[in-house]
């Protein structure tokens, strides 16, 4: 019910209250409860399956999840619908979580998943042949990427991370890599390892997020960094460089810096500029704004954010940070308050509330 009230505050302020507010709230709350049950059930089934796997054998022999991944990414579906269906059926993500990943309303995503289920009903499912597999690979990689992102920064819940989900994404990426040595497959696995290596330092003892600049780098998982770097080195140069290899390269630059001040921000900015031209992603634009601010000053970062949709997650938080760097504390406070009001993850909300209190002199 609390999540339904949050959804109402977000949607009703923009679209107006529905004709039957109580019915809307009950329907939304029921849908969230069912989604949570399904997510919990999917997670338990994954844990049971992993615990029962034999220690020897190939990925195809010990785990059928890879087969299910490719089956859900059926060619009769558009890539977007296939990815959404797979996140629901294999990843166990709720409809609301998938909607946030695609930056669309929950109702839109619910309809998209429902239509995808109807579209594949009655289709003959079989593991794609080696000739067909490349056509489905892109959707499979996108599913794993979004699964990992939801695990690395949970969109809801009390904790910043969902370790079970990010670990599952890494496990499946290893299976895909074992079956397919395509450079982008390798790049995605490298990206996950290089990013997940920082997990031990991302929160303090209370679970509050710690910024990258303030993290204790001795806590990073250096074995994972070494593995991810080796994978990336082996992938670069084997054909065209794709978006996952570029993101892995950026993660490797962060991980190789012994201190925050030693980070090669000009190189990171150049890679984000290339990545944005390749993907046209607003999320990449947000990251490019950070890099631009580190290289050219906060005004440059704010100029990048001027061209980004202000309703996207993290926009207000980034604007607050950059305004604070520029000395505009009143603007920073306004954006921190707005970001805190929109936060759906409890740990992130706690961090943003602390920034509000700090800038307001403890009176917020």
Buried (B, 14 or more C-beta within 10 A) or exposed (E): EEBBEBBBEBBEEEEEEBEEEEEBBEEBBEBBEEBBEBBEEBBEEBEEEBEEEEEEEEBEEBBEBBBBBBBBBBEEBBEBBBBBBBBBBBBBBBBBBBBBBBEBBBBEBBEBBEBBBEBBEEEEEEBBEEEEBEEBBBBBBBBBBBBBBBBBBBBBEEEBBBEBBBBBBBBBBBBBBEBBEBBBBBBBBBBBBBBBBBBEBBBEEEBBBBEBEEBEBEBBBEEBBBBBBEBBEEBBEEEEBBBBBBBBBBBBBBBEBEEBEEBEBEBBBBBBBBBBEEBEEBBBBBBBBBBBBBBBEBEBBBBBBEEBEEEBBBBBBBBBBBBBBBEBEEBBBBBBBBBBBBBBBBBBBBBBBBBBEEBEEEEB
